[in-house]
Amino acid sequence: MRPLPTACCLLLTAHCLLFTACGSPNTPLDAGTRRVIDSISTYQINLARTELDTLCQRQRVAEMPLLVDSIKQIRLREIEEKLKTVPR
């Protein structure tokens, strides 16, 4: 079965419009497009900041006590070693 001439004509028109609608990569962006890009990037940057702050806070809560305990243990060993050399 052969497609209807109207359907072929519509497909050809759509095909031509798609190719003419796209600009050259060297065409400068208009102010509206730049504003949209700025808005999207600002939103994404703020979202990333919030996520990173949350991750840093979680890591701090999880690791800080372990680090403090580790430093405390090292310091206690250093004190014990120094006490061994003190005359009685």
N, C-alpha and C positions, 0 to 999 in steps of 0.2 A: 504494500500500500504506500502511495506517495503522500508526503506531508502536504498540507494545504498551503497554497501560495501565501496566504496571510500570515501563517505561522513562520514561514521562512523569512518573510519580510520583517516581521517583528524580531526574530532572532538576529538578523543582519543589522537592524537598527540598534538593538541592544548592544551588539558586539562593537559597532562603530562608536556608540556613546561611551562605552567602557574605556576604549583606547584614547578617545579625545578628552575624557574627563580627567585622566591622570596627567599631572603636570610633570615637567622634567625634574630630575633630582637637583638640578642647579637653580631651579626657580626659587627665589626667596620666599619665606613664609610671610603670610599677611599677619596683621596685628592680632586678629581674632584667634588664629591658629597658635600664635606664640603665647597668647594669654591662656588658652586651653592647656597647652603643654606646661606652662608655668604652674597652673593650678593643680594639674595632675601630679607633677613632680613634687610640689610642695606638700601635697597630701601624702604621697608615698614616703617622702623624707620624714615627715612627722610620725607616720605610722611606724617606720623603721626605728626612729628614736625611742618611741614608746616601748617597742618590743625589746630593744637592746637594754633600756633602763630596767625593764622587768627582769630580763635574764641576768643582768649584773647584780641586781638586788637579791635574786634567788641564790646566785652563786656566792655572794657575800655571806648570806645567812647560813648557807650550807658549809662553806669552807673556812670562814673566819674562826669559829671555835676550834677547829682542827689545827689551824695554823698557830693560834695563840697557845694551845696546849703543847704543840710541838716545840715552839720557841721556849716555853716555860720548862719543858723537860730538858732541853739542851742547857738552858741556864742553870737549872738545878744540878745537872752533872758537872758543869764548870765550877760551881760553888763547892760541890763535894770534893772535886779534885784539888782545889785550892786549899780546902780545909785539911786535907791529908798532908800538905806540906807545912802547915803551921805547927811550930813546936808547942808541946803541951806543958 
